[in-house]
Amino acid sequence: MDIKSLQMFQHLANSLHFAQTARAFHVSPSTLSRAIQRQEELLGTPLLHRDNRTVALTDAGAQFKIYVDQQLEQWQLLKLALNQQQAELKGKLHIYCSVTAAYSHLPPLLDRFRQRHPLVEIMLTTGDASDALEQVQQQAVDFAIAARPDKLAGRFHFHHLAQIPLVVIAPTIACSVQQMLQQELLNWSQIPIILPEHGPARSRFESWYRKKQLGKPNIYATVSGHEALVSMVALGCGVGITPEVVVDNSPVKDRVQYLPKAGAIQPFELGVCCLMQRRQQPLIKAFFDAIG
């Protein structure tokens, strides 16, 4: 079995999704399927349970995954040992973060890393911050800047960067939302609210709203990404809950305002996250060593 076939199986064993793994390795799903079938033929046993909707590891597949993880780790260590005489690390480091984090937190981290390892190629993917841990879990990226969930699985390594305050924001333009906010006593059950689809900010909102005991919230829309949420608030669609750093870096920050009378909301912890099993791989280890 060649290294790429082992890497494809490892990714598939984590994603359990043929299309996602095929995209990650730039092959067709049929090519990926044939590679898995060859592994099954060599081992003489099925590695996956497959039907039209789901993929799951067989007992043999779970055992093979342990073997594959060990072999690929040894492969990385071997490459490091063979290149110990080289003064500089080389290769690609794939990072995932939100658009805001790419402005606010990533640049100083990359500056320190690139001073030490200028020959390493940086590949950056931006998207919804709430998808960061999933990107790491599926090994679509080497690591991500992510919000620490209330319960962090043991398979993740998390390096603290900052505490991120959450704020409730409202539009500054003349609109029906503004009229509601002018009332002396706010009727939160009627005020339209814009929320993230999932993630720490969503769970913080749900906890904050339950404490108010105001009945069912009037959810106007759910969005993917805090940047889009700030834009919708700026357009007068409703109020929203978002990290303060997103507002500070938004091009429409002058069109929104904070609502201090909404009450305090628990902040969340921002950090750099990777899979624990990949923590000692040369490029990933070098990055964490560089950022301290």
N, C-alpha and C positions, 0 to 999 in steps of 0.2 A: 504494500500500500504506500503510495507516495504521500508527501507532506500535505499537498493541497487537498487530497481526498480526506485525510484525517481532519484537516481544518474545516472542510465543508460539513463533515459529520458532526464535529464539535458544535459548530454554529447551529445546525439543524436540531441537534439534541437540546439546545437552549431555546431556540425560537419555536420549535415544533410547527414550523410553517414553511412549506417548500418554496413558495413564491418569494418570501422575504430572504431566505438563504440564497436562492438563485440570483436575486438582484444584488445581494452583497458580494457575490463572487463573479458577477457579470457572466453568468451562464444561463441557459434555458432550463426551466423546470424538468424537461425530459432528460437533459444532460445530467442534472443533479440526481434524478431518479436512477439513471443507469449507474452512476458512481456508487450510490448506496447499494444497489443490487449486486454489484461486483464485490463489495465488502461482505454482503450477506453470503454470497456464493463461496468466498474464500473461507469464511468462518463456519459455513454449513448450518446457519441458523438465522431466522428473521431477527432483525434489529428494531423494527418499527411495526406497530399496529397502524394500518392506514385504511381510511375509508374516504368517502367524498367530502367529508367535513372536518375530520379530526385526524391528528397524528399523535401517537404516544409511543414511548419507549417500551420495548419488551424487557423482561428481566435480563436477557442476554444483552440488549441494547444498553441498559443501565450499567452493566459490568464493563461493556466495551467503552462506554463514555469515560469511566474512571481510567481505563488503560490509555485512551486517546489523550485525556488531560495530562497524564503523566508524561507521555511520549512527546507531546508538543512543548511542555515545560522543559524537558530535557533537551529538546532541539534548540530552544532559545538559549539555554545555558551553554550548550555546545558552541553555538555561533558566537556567544560572548567570549568564551574561552579561546576560540580560534582567532579572535580579533583583539585580544588583550594588548597586542603590540601597537595597535592603532591609537593615535592620540585623540581621535575624535569619534564619537558615535555617529553612525549614519542610519538612515531609514526614514520611515514615515510615522508620524504620531497623529492619530485622528481624535479630534476633540469635538464634543457637542455642548452647546450652551444656548441660552436665549439670545435674541438680538441685543437686549439691554446688557446682559452680562458680557457680551462681546465688547461693549464700550466701557463698562464700569469696573469689571473685575479681572477680565482676562489679560489685557495689555501688560500690566506690571508683572504678572506671572510669566508670560511669554518672554518679556524682556530679560528676566533673570535666567530663564532656561536657555535662551538663544545666545546669551553671553558665554555660557559654558559649552553649548553644543550647536554651533552655527551651521553644521552640515545636515542637521535633522530637518526634514521637510514637514511643515505643519499643515494639516488638512482640517479645516473647520466646517462644521455643519451647524446651522442655527435652526431653532424651532421652538415649539412650546416647552417652557421649562418643566412642565409637569410630565413630559415624556422622557426626561433625562435618564432616570434610573432604568427605564425599559430599554433605552438605547444601549446602556452599559450591559444590562443583563443579556441581551441578544448578541453582544459583542459586535454590534455594528460600529462601535467606536472604542477607543482605548480607555478613555475616561470622559467624565462630564462635569460641568459645574451645575450643581443640583441643590435643591432644598432638602434638608434632612427630614424624612418622615418621622412621625411620632414613634413608630416601631421600625427600626432599620434591620433588615435581615442580615444574618451573620455572614452571608456570602459577599457582602460589600465592605470595602475599606473606605472610610470617610475622613477627609482632612478638613478641619474647620477653617473657614475664611472670615466670616462676619455674621453678626446678628442683623437681620433685615426687618425693620419696622413695617407694619402693614397699616394702611390708611384707608378711610372711606372718602371718596371723592365725588364731586357733583359738578354739573356744567355751570359756566358763568354766563352763558348766553340767555336771553329772555326766552323762556319756554314753560310748558306746564309743570315740569319738574321743579323749576325755580319757584313757581308759585306755591307748590306744596311745601317747599323748604322754608318759605317765609312765615309759615304758621308758627305760633308760639309753642304748641305741642305737636311734635311730628307724628303723623300717623304712618308708621313704618309698614303696616300691612297694605297700604295703598300706593306707596312710593315705588315706582318701577325700579327693579334692581338688575344689574348686569353682573354675571358671575363667570369665573373660569369653569371649564367643563369638569375638571378634577384637579387634584393636587392639594398641597398644604393650605393655599389661600382659600380654596373652597371649603375645606374642613374647618378652617379658622372662622369663616363666615357663619357656617352652620352652628358652631358652638356659641359664637357671639350673639346670633339671632335667638337661639333657644333661651339664653339668659334673659332676654328682653320679654319673653312670654307674651308675644304679640300675635300669635296665631300663624297662619301660613303666609310666607313671604310672597310678594308680587314679583315673580321672576320674569323680567322682560325678555332676556336672552341669555344664552350661555355661549362663550366664545373660546377659541383655542388660542392661548397666548395673552399675556397681560397687556402687551402693546396694543392689540386690537381692542381690548376692554377700555383702555384710556381714550382711544379714538372715539368709541361709541358714546362714552360719557360726554366727551367734548362736543359731540353733535346734538346733545340734549335728549338722548334716548333714556337716560335713567342715572342712578347713582351706582357706584361700584366699589369693590374692595380690591386693593392691589398693593404690591410692595412700593414703598415710598421711592425707592431708587428708580423704578420704572417711570414714575411721574417726572422725576428730576431729569431724566434723559429723553423724555418724549418731545417730539417737535410741536405737540399741541398742549404743552404744559400750561401755557398762558390762558388756555380756554377751560381749565378745570380749577376747582378750589377744594381745599380740605374741609371736612366737616368735623371739627374737634368735639362738638357736642354729641357725636355719635357714640363716644365712649372708647375706652382702650381696647385694643385687639392684641392678642398674643403674637409676638414676632416669631419668625422662624430662623433656623440656622442655615446659612449658605456654606457650601464647601465643595471640594473636589472629590469625586467618587470614582472608584474603579472596582473591578472584581477582586476579591481577596486572593484568589488563586493566580491572578496575573500581577500582583503587587511587586514581585521580584523580577519581572521581565525587564531587560536592560533599559529600554527607552522609558517605560513607565516609572521604574525605580529612579532613573536619572531625573525625571521631571519632579517627582516628589522630593528628591534630595535638593533640587534647585530652589523650590519654593519654601523649603524649611518646614 
